[in-house]
Amino acid sequence: MTGMMNEVKLYEIGDLRKLQSPIPTIEEDEILVKVRACGICPTEIRKFTVQNYNPLPFPFTPGHEWAGDVVKVGSKVKKFKVGDRVVAEGEGGYAEYAKITAHNIQFAQHLPDDVSYEEGTFVEP
C-alpha cells in the first residue's frame, strides 16, 4: 500500500504536530492496520508534558492503545489476515495507518464484532 496519511508526531515536550506522511511499509513479520480509534490515557498526557518520561526518541507518533482493521499482512504472519479487526499495543495510534511490529504482534488481539473500535482501545494485553 502506498500513499500519504495524516498523523500526529511528538517532536519534544509540548510540541505535537499534525502532518502528512507516507503510509508505513511493513516487513515480512509485521502487519499494517487502518486505525479506527485510539485512546488517550494518563500515560499519553505524561509523554506530552513531563521531561524524561518517555523512553522513545523524538520525534515519534504517540498512541499506544488503538484498534482498527488489518489492511496488509507480512508473509511470515500467521495470527492475522487482511480484514481482521484488531486491538494493538504499541506507539503509532495517532495516525491513519499504523504497523504492528514483530515484537508487538504477541500483544495484539482479535476484536470481536460485537465490540466497538472505541471499546477495543481499553483492551490491555
FIKOLZA-1660 file (N, C-alpha, C; in steps of 0.1 Angstrom, whole numbers, plus 5000, padded with zeros to 4 digits):
% residues 125
   i   px   py   pz ch aa at
   1 5008 4988 5000  A  M  N
   1 5000 5000 5000  A  M CA
   1 5009 5012 5000  A  M  C
   2 5006 5021 4991  A  T  N
   2 5014 5034 4990  A  T CA
   2 5005 5046 4992  A  T  C
   3 5010 5057 4994  A  G  N
   3 5002 5069 4995  A  G CA
   3 5006 5077 5008  A  G  C
   4 4998 5087 5010  A  M  N
   4 5001 5095 5022  A  M CA
   4 4989 5094 5032  A  M  C
   5 4993 5097 5044  A  M  N
   5 4983 5097 5055  A  M CA
   5 4985 5109 5065  A  M  C
   6 4975 5111 5073  A  N  N
   6 4976 5121 5084  A  N CA
   6 4981 5114 5096  A  N  C
   7 4990 5121 5103  A  E  N
   7 4994 5116 5116  A  E CA
   7 4998 5127 5125  A  E  C
   8 4999 5124 5138  A  V  N
   8 5004 5134 5148  A  V CA
   8 5017 5129 5153  A  V  C
   9 5027 5137 5153  A  K  N
   9 5040 5134 5159  A  K CA
   9 5044 5143 5171  A  K  C
  10 5050 5137 5180  A  L  N
  10 5055 5145 5192  A  L CA
  10 5070 5147 5189  A  L  C
  11 5074 5160 5187  A  Y  N
  11 5088 5164 5184  A  Y CA
  11 5096 5167 5197  A  Y  C
  12 5089 5172 5207  A  E  N
  12 5095 5174 5220  A  E CA
  12 5084 5177 5230  A  E  C
  13 5087 5178 5242  A  I  N
  13 5076 5181 5252  A  I CA
  13 5068 5193 5248  A  I  C
  14 5055 5191 5247  A  G  N
  14 5047 5202 5243  A  G CA
  14 5046 5205 5228  A  G  C
  15 5053 5198 5220  A  D  N
  15 5053 5201 5205  A  D CA
  15 5048 5190 5197  A  D  C
  16 5034 5189 5197  A  L  N
  16 5027 5180 5189  A  L CA
  16 5024 5186 5175  A  L  C
  17 5026 5179 5164  A  R  N
  17 5023 5184 5151  A  R CA
  17 5015 5174 5143  A  R  C
  18 5005 5179 5136  A  K  N
  18 4998 5171 5126  A  K CA
  18 5005 5173 5113  A  K  C
  19 5007 5162 5106  A  L  N
  19 5014 5163 5093  A  L CA
  19 5010 5152 5084  A  L  C
  20 5014 5153 5071  A  Q  N
  20 5012 5143 5061  A  Q CA
  20 5025 5135 5060  A  Q  C
  21 5023 5121 5060  A  S  N
  21 5035 5113 5060  A  S CA
  21 5032 5101 5051  A  S  C
  22 5042 5094 5046  A  P  N
  22 5039 5082 5038  A  P CA
  22 5033 5071 5046  A  P  C
  23 5024 5064 5041  A  I  N
  23 5018 5052 5048  A  I CA
  23 5030 5043 5051  A  I  C
  24 5031 5037 5063  A  P  N
  24 5042 5029 5066  A  P CA
  24 5043 5016 5057  A  P  C
  25 5055 5012 5055  A  T  N
  25 5057 4999 5048  A  T CA
  25 5060 4989 5059  A  T  C
  26 5057 4976 5056  A  I  N
  26 5059 4966 5066  A  I CA
  26 5069 4956 5062  A  I  C
  27 5075 4949 5072  A  E  N
  27 5084 4938 5069  A  E CA
  27 5076 4925 5069  A  E  C
  28 5082 4914 5066  A  E  N
  28 5075 4901 5065  A  E CA
  28 5069 4896 5078  A  E  C
  29 5073 4901 5089  A  D  N
  29 5068 4897 5102  A  D CA
  29 5060 4908 5109  A  D  C
  30 5054 4917 5101  A  E  N
  30 5046 4928 5106  A  E CA
  30 5033 4929 5099  A  E  C
  31 5023 4937 5105  A  I  N
  31 5011 4939 5098  A  I CA
  31 5008 4954 5098  A  I  C
  32 5000 4959 5088  A  L  N
  32 4996 4972 5087  A  L CA
  32 4981 4973 5090  A  L  C
  33 4977 4983 5098  A  V  N
  33 4964 4985 5103  A  V CA
  33 4959 4999 5099  A  V  C
  34 4946 4999 5094  A  K  N
  34 4939 5012 5093  A  K CA
  34 4933 5015 5107  A  K  C
  35 4938 5025 5113  A  V  N
  35 4934 5029 5127  A  V CA
  35 4920 5034 5127  A  V  C
  36 4911 5029 5135  A  R  N
  36 4897 5034 5136  A  R CA
  36 4895 5041 5149  A  R  C
  37 4903 5038 5159  A  A  N
  37 4901 5045 5172  A  A CA
  37 4914 5044 5180  A  A  C
  38 4917 5054 5188  A  C  N
  38 4929 5054 5196  A  C CA
  38 4926 5061 5209  A  C  C
  39 4929 5055 5220  A  G  N
  39 4927 5061 5233  A  G CA
  39 4937 5071 5237  A  G  C
  40 4933 5079 5247  A  I  N
  40 4942 5089 5253  A  I CA
  40 4941 5086 5268  A  I  C
  41 4952 5081 5273  A  C  N
  41 4953 5077 5287  A  C CA
  41 4963 5087 5295  A  C  C
  42 4963 5086 5308  A  P  N
  42 4972 5094 5315  A  P CA
  42 4987 5093 5311  A  P  C
  43 4991 5081 5306  A  T  N
  43 5004 5079 5301  A  T CA
  43 5007 5088 5289  A  T  C
  44 4997 5089 5280  A  E  N
  44 4999 5098 5269  A  E CA
  44 5001 5112 5273  A  E  C
  45 4993 5117 5283  A  I  N
  45 4994 5131 5287  A  I CA
  45 5008 5133 5293  A  I  C
  46 5013 5123 5301  A  R  N
  46 5027 5125 5307  A  R CA
  46 5037 5126 5296  A  R  C
  47 5036 5118 5285  A  K  N
  47 5045 5119 5274  A  K CA
  47 5046 5133 5268  A  K  C
  48 5034 5139 5268  A  F  N
  48 5034 5153 5262  A  F CA
  48 5039 5164 5271  A  F  C
  49 5039 5161 5284  A  T  N
  49 5042 5172 5293  A  T CA
  49 5053 5170 5303  A  T  C
  50 5058 5158 5305  A  V  N
  50 5068 5155 5316  A  V CA
  50 5082 5152 5309  A  V  C
  51 5091 5160 5313  A  Q  N
  51 5105 5158 5308  A  Q CA
  51 5110 5145 5312  A  Q  C
  52 5117 5138 5304  A  N  N
  52 5124 5125 5306  A  N CA
  52 5114 5114 5310  A  N  C
  53 5101 5115 5307  A  Y  N
  53 5092 5104 5310  A  Y CA
  53 5092 5094 5299  A  Y  C
  54 5094 5098 5286  A  N  N
  54 5092 5089 5275  A  N CA
  54 5105 5082 5272  A  N  C
  55 5104 5069 5270  A  P  N
  55 5116 5061 5266  A  P CA
  55 5119 5062 5251  A  P  C
  56 5110 5067 5243  A  L  N
  56 5113 5067 5229  A  L CA
  56 5120 5080 5225  A  L  C
  57 5128 5079 5214  A  P  N
  57 5135 5091 5209  A  P CA
  57 5125 5100 5202  A  P  C
  58 5126 5113 5202  A  F  N
  58 5118 5122 5194  A  F CA
  58 5123 5123 5180  A  F  C
  59 5115 5125 5170  A  P  N
  59 5100 5126 5171  A  P CA
  59 5095 5111 5170  A  P  C
  60 5083 5110 5175  A  F  N
  60 5076 5097 5173  A  F CA
  60 5061 5099 5173  A  F  C
  61 5053 5089 5168  A  T  N
  61 5039 5090 5167  A  T CA
  61 5033 5084 5180  A  T  C
  62 5027 5091 5189  A  P  N
  62 5021 5086 5201  A  P CA
  62 5009 5077 5198  A  P  C
  63 5003 5073 5209  A  G  N
  63 4990 5065 5208  A  G CA
  63 4993 5050 5209  A  G  C
  64 4993 5045 5222  A  H  N
  64 4997 5031 5224  A  H CA
  64 4985 5022 5227  A  H  C
  65 4973 5026 5226  A  E  N
  65 4961 5018 5228  A  E CA
  65 4951 5021 5217  A  E  C
  66 4952 5013 5207  A  W  N
  66 4944 5016 5195  A  W CA
  66 4938 5003 5189  A  W  C
  67 4928 5006 5180  A  A  N
  67 4921 4995 5173  A  A CA
  67 4918 4998 5158  A  A  C
  68 4917 4988 5150  A  G  N
  68 4915 4991 5136  A  G CA
  68 4914 4978 5128  A  G  C
  69 4915 4980 5115  A  D  N
  69 4913 4969 5105  A  D CA
  69 4927 4965 5099  A  D  C
  70 4930 4953 5098  A  V  N
  70 4942 4948 5091  A  V CA
  70 4940 4951 5076  A  V  C
  71 4950 4958 5070  A  V  N
  71 4950 4960 5056  A  V CA
  71 4961 4954 5048  A  V  C
  72 4971 4950 5055  A  K  N
  72 4983 4943 5049  A  K CA
  72 4989 4934 5059  A  K  C
  73 4994 4922 5055  A  V  N
  73 5000 4912 5064  A  V CA
  73 5013 4907 5057  A  V  C
  74 5024 4908 5066  A  G  N
  74 5036 4902 5061  A  G CA
  74 5036 4887 5059  A  G  C
  75 5044 4882 5050  A  S  N
  75 5043 4868 5046  A  S CA
  75 5046 4858 5058  A  S  C
  76 5052 4862 5068  A  K  N
  76 5055 4853 5079  A  K CA
  76 5045 4854 5091  A  K  C
  77 5035 4863 5089  A  V  N
  77 5025 4864 5100  A  V CA
  77 5014 4854 5098  A  V  C
  78 5011 4846 5108  A  K  N
  78 5000 4836 5107  A  K CA
  78 4988 4840 5116  A  K  C
  79 4990 4849 5125  A  K  N
  79 4980 4852 5135  A  K CA
  79 4968 4860 5130  A  K  C
  80 4971 4868 5119  A  F  N
  80 4961 4878 5114  A  F CA
  80 4961 4877 5099  A  F  C
  81 4949 4881 5093  A  K  N
  81 4947 4882 5079  A  K CA
  81 4941 4895 5076  A  K  C
  82 4942 4899 5063  A  V  N
  82 4935 4912 5058  A  V CA
  82 4920 4911 5062  A  V  C
  83 4915 4922 5067  A  G  N
  83 4901 4923 5071  A  G CA
  83 4899 4920 5086  A  G  C
  84 4908 4914 5093  A  D  N
  84 4906 4912 5107  A  D CA
  84 4905 4925 5115  A  D  C
  85 4896 4926 5124  A  R  N
  85 4895 4937 5134  A  R CA
  85 4905 4934 5145  A  R  C
  86 4913 4943 5149  A  V  N
  86 4924 4941 5159  A  V CA
  86 4924 4952 5169  A  V  C
  87 4930 4949 5181  A  V  N
  87 4934 4959 5191  A  V CA
  87 4949 4957 5192  A  V  C
  88 4956 4968 5194  A  A  N
  88 4970 4968 5194  A  A CA
  88 4976 4975 5205  A  A  C
  89 4988 4971 5209  A  E  N
  89 4996 4978 5220  A  E CA
  89 5009 4982 5213  A  E  C
  90 5013 4994 5215  A  G  N
  90 5025 5000 5209  A  G CA
  90 5022 5013 5203  A  G  C
  91 5032 5021 5202  A  E  N
  91 5030 5035 5197  A  E CA
  91 5025 5035 5182  A  E  C
  92 5020 5046 5178  A  G  N
  92 5016 5048 5164  A  G CA
  92 5001 5050 5162  A  G  C
  93 4993 5049 5172  A  G  N
  93 4979 5050 5170  A  G CA
  93 4973 5064 5166  A  G  C
  94 4982 5075 5168  A  Y  N
  94 4977 5088 5164  A  Y CA
  94 4980 5090 5149  A  Y  C
  95 4976 5081 5141  A  A  N
  95 4978 5081 5126  A  A CA
  95 4967 5074 5119  A  A  C
  96 4965 5076 5107  A  E  N
  96 4955 5069 5099  A  E CA
  96 4959 5054 5097  A  E  C
  97 4972 5052 5096  A  Y  N
  97 4977 5038 5095  A  Y CA
  97 4988 5036 5104  A  Y  C
  98 4989 5024 5110  A  A  N
  98 5000 5021 5119  A  A CA
  98 5004 5006 5117  A  A  C
  99 5016 5004 5119  A  K  N
  99 5021 4990 5118  A  K CA
  99 5022 4983 5132  A  K  C
 100 5019 4971 5132  A  I  N
 100 5022 4963 5144  A  I CA
 100 5035 4955 5142  A  I  C
 101 5045 4959 5150  A  T  N
 101 5058 4953 5148  A  T CA
 101 5058 4938 5152  A  T  C
 102 5069 4932 5148  A  A  N
 102 5070 4917 5151  A  A CA
 102 5070 4915 5166  A  A  C
 103 5076 4924 5174  A  H  N
 103 5076 4923 5188  A  H CA
 103 5062 4925 5194  A  H  C
 104 5054 4934 5188  A  N  N
 104 5041 4938 5194  A  N CA
 104 5030 4929 5189  A  N  C
 105 5032 4920 5179  A  I  N
 105 5022 4911 5175  A  I CA
 105 5017 4902 5186  A  I  C
 106 5026 4898 5195  A  Q  N
 106 5023 4890 5206  A  Q CA
 106 5012 4896 5215  A  Q  C
 107 5012 4909 5215  A  F  N
 107 5002 4916 5224  A  F CA
 107 4989 4920 5216  A  F  C
 108 4989 4919 5203  A  A  N
 108 4977 4923 5195  A  A CA
 108 4967 4911 5197  A  A  C
 109 4954 4915 5197  A  Q  N
 109 4943 4906 5198  A  Q CA
 109 4932 4909 5187  A  Q  C
 110 4925 4898 5184  A  H  N
 110 4913 4900 5175  A  H CA
 110 4903 4907 5183  A  H  C
 111 4896 4916 5176  A  L  N
 111 4885 4924 5182  A  L CA
 111 4872 4918 5178  A  L  C
 112 4864 4913 5187  A  P  N
 112 4851 4907 5183  A  P CA
 112 4842 4917 5176  A  P  C
 113 4833 4912 5167  A  D  N
 113 4824 4920 5160  A  D CA
 113 4815 4928 5169  A  D  C
 114 4811 4923 5181  A  D  N
 114 4802 4930 5190  A  D CA
 114 4809 4940 5199  A  D  C
 115 4822 4942 5197  A  V  N
 115 4829 4952 5205  A  V CA
 115 4833 4963 5195  A  V  C
 116 4830 4976 5199  A  S  N
 116 4833 4987 5190  A  S CA
 116 4848 4990 5190  A  S  C
 117 4853 4997 5180  A  Y  N
 117 4867 5001 5180  A  Y CA
 117 4870 5009 5192  A  Y  C
 118 4861 5018 5196  A  E  N
 118 4864 5027 5207  A  E CA
 118 4865 5018 5220  A  E  C
 119 4856 5008 5222  A  E  N
 119 4857 4999 5233  A  E CA
 119 4870 4991 5233  A  E  C
 120 4874 4988 5221  A  G  N
 120 4886 4980 5219  A  G CA
 120 4899 4987 5224  A  G  C
 121 4899 5000 5224  A  T  N
 121 4911 5008 5229  A  T CA
 121 4913 5005 5244  A  T  C
 122 4903 5000 5251  A  F  N
 122 4905 4997 5266  A  F CA
 122 4911 4983 5268  A  F  C
 123 4912 4975 5258  A  V  N
 123 4918 4962 5260  A  V CA
 123 4933 4963 5263  A  V  C
 124 4937 4956 5273  A  E  N
 124 4951 4956 5276  A  E CA
 124 4956 4941 5275  A  E  C
 125 4968 4940 5270  A  P  N
 125 4973 4926 5269  A  P CA
 125 4976 4920 5283  A  P  C
% end
